[in-house]
């Protein structure tokens, strides 16, 4: 990316992949409250990231790249599995004896998935779409992220349509739940 050029959708997603990898690394070394907070950050980032990808990126890839059905189908399947495991980890909680082992396995799967996107899907999109199209997709991705749920909802489906229909109401519920949780934690800190 050159100076003065806006970040396109693929650059934005690669940056988010780096943030996710960094959070996994920090989470693996954290304990107590810091571990819980980092995990909540990871949950929020992954839920928003995957939902926005399912709405904006995968449908475009499906239409615009060779073998788009195959590539996006495999990626969506991996994302659906990740939603289920992330929801299970969330329910398990960071203090559970199995959490670290399952988180490590989950991290490996998520990092492998991101690598597949970066090597199979993203280069094809870059070849088949103009810089202007990729730039507009970055704006669409940011808009999708703004209305995406902040928790995994594995039963909501993995298609763009499912995310567009179920995402906004779930996002409102999730964001209210986040605000209440943050308020409760601030009240505990004041006691």
N, C-alpha and C positions, 0 to 999 in steps of 0.2 A: 504494500500500500504506500503510495507516495504522499508527500506533504500536501495538505490542502484537499485531499480526496477523502470523501466520506467513507466510513467503514461499510463494506457490503455485508450481506447476510452470512456469507461463508466465513469471512474474517470474524464477525461477531460470534458465530457458533464455535469456531476454533478457540477464541478467547474464553468462552464459557466452558469449553472442555478443559482448558488449562485451570480455570477456577475450581472446577469439580475435582480434578486430580489433586490440586493443592489442598482442598478441604479434606479429601480422603487421607492425605499424608498427615495433616494436622490432627485429624480425628484419631488416627492410629496412635498418636503420642499423648493425647489429652486424657485427663481424668476429671471426675466429679462434675461440677457445674460447667466448667469449660467444655467438657466432652458433650454434655447435653446440649449446650448452646451451639456448638459446632455441628452437631448432628441435625438440629433444627434448621440451621442455615443450609446444610446439605439437602435436606428433605425439600425445603422451599425452592432452592435453585433447581434441583432435578425435576420436581413436579412442574414448575413453570417452563423450564427448558424443553422438556419432552412434549408437553401439551402444545407449545408454540410450534415446535418442529412438525408435529402431526397435523397442525392446521395449515402451515405455510409451506414448509420445505418438501415434505414427502409427496403431497399431491402434485406439486410442480415437477419433482423428479420423476414421478410415475408417468407424467405426460411428455416430458421433454428429453428423457435420456433413453438410450438403448437398454433393453432389459429392465426398464423402469419398474414394471410390475414385480419382477423377481427381486430386484435389489430392495425396493421399498417394502415389499412384503416380508422379507427376511428381517429388515431393520425394525419394522413395526412389531413383528413377533417378539424380537428381543426386548423392545421397549415395554411390551405388555408383560412379559416375564419380570422385567425390572420393576414395574409398578407393583406387581404382586409381592415381590420380595421386599421392596422398600416399605410397603404398607405393613408387612409382617415384622420387619425390623422396628418400625415405629411403634407397633403394638407391643413388641417384646420389651423395648426400653433399653437404654444404654447400660443399666446396672445388671441386666440379666447375664448369667454365666455363659450363655451361648452367643451373646451379642457380638463380641469381638471376632470370633471365628466366622460367623455368618457375614459380618460386615466385610471382612477381608475377602471372602469369596465373591460377595456382591461387588466390591470395588474392582476386582479383577475382571468381572463380566462387563461392568460399565466402561472401564478403560478400553477393553477389547472392542466393545460396541462403538465407542467414539472413534477408535482407530479405523474400524470398517467404514464408518460414515466419511471420514477424512480421506480414505484411499479409494473407496468405491463410488460413493454418491457425489461428494463435493467436486472432485475433478471433472466429472461428467457435466455437472451443472455449470461449472465455470466455462467449459468448452461450448455448451449449447445455449447459454444465455448471455445477453449483453451486460456490460458493466452497469448500464442504467437499470436493467431489469433486476440485477442482483442488489443494487442500491435500493430500489423500491421494495424489494422483498425484506430488506433490513427494517424498513419502516413498518411493514406489515407484521414482521416478527415481534417488534417492540410493542405494537398494538395488541397482538395476541397474548404476549406475556403480561400486559397490564390487566387482562381480563381472565387470566388462567388461574386455576386452583393452586393453592400453595401446599397441598397435600396430595399424595397419590390416591386416585380413586379407580382401582382396577376394574370395578364392575361397570364403569361408565363407557367402556369401549375404547378402541384405539384409532378410530377413523377421524378424519377432519370433521365430518358431520357430527359425530358423537361429541367431539370436543367443543364444537360451536354451539350445540344445543345444551349440553350438560355443564360445560365449563363455566359460563358466567354465574349461574346460580350457586354452583359449588364454590366458586372463587369468593363470592360475597360471604357465604357461610364460613369458609376457611379464614378469610381476613378478619371477620368478627371474632372467630375463635382465637386467632392469633392475638388480636388486640386484648381480649379478656385474659388470655394467658400472660401476656406482657404486663398487664395491669396488676394481676395477682402477684406476679414475681416482684414487681416494684413495691407492692404493699408488704410483702415478706421482708424485703430488704430494709424497709423503714421500721419494722418492728424490732 
